[in-house]
Amino acid sequence: MSLTGKTALITGGVKNLGADIARALAPLGASLALHYNSDKSKGDAESLEKEFKDKYPDTKVKFYQGNLTTEAAVEKLFTNVKSDFGKIDIVINTVGKVLKKQITDVTEAEYDEMFAINSKCAFFILKASAKYVEDGGRVVTIVTALLAAFTGYYSSYAGSKAPVEHFTRAVSKELQPRLISVNAVAPGPMDTPFFYPQESPEAVAYHKSQGLGGRLTDTKDIAPLVKFLVTEGGWITGQTIFANGGYTTR
């Protein structure tokens, strides 16, 4: 299915899963608005820009930097993208932060940060999507397979991702008359630099043992699913799809 003439905004879109989703959509002809959070990711943005210029010289790609934990910042991103591209057809939110701690060790500042990044940011991206995405558009948010797990140490992480399921369901109903699908995708622990800092070798081995093939989720396992949801799978809406190699289910 071609995405020629469509504009896709991907938050957290210059490395890891976000970049692989961009790589999945670029060959379909989509114009890409790729967001990143901080100067630390500027090099990734420049590298991805060069890659796309070499592989897809006719594809329009623009990069946007910003901390999306305020409504004003989210609104600014969406209005800038609409101004630059003329419209927004697809929004994919990959922004997230992991914290693994016993609840007695989680500080108030950490709690506030986790909910700002994982919950508040997702809420206002969905709100902006409801305002700016064209009729017939697609919206996908990345959550976590831990939403179907019964475990300790991830109270602030899974807890701050959990509301996104309810946001997704509500917004999918609100946007149903406009034929906009809204879904959440729940990967298992992903083999990216975000995963390892808080995990011991024993924990990594356990997480691997719970997935199909004895491995972690790869970003390339998830990017094709997101591509499907924004193309042929557009009739699917209001769902949380657990794509984690059998790591968890409901």
Beta strands, then each sheet from edge to edge (+ up, - down):
strand 1: 7-11
strand 2: 31-36
strand 3: 61-65
strand 4: 88-93
strand 5: 133-142
strand 6: 181-187
strand 7: 240-243
sheet 1: 3+ 2+ 1+ 4+ 5+ 6+ 7+
end
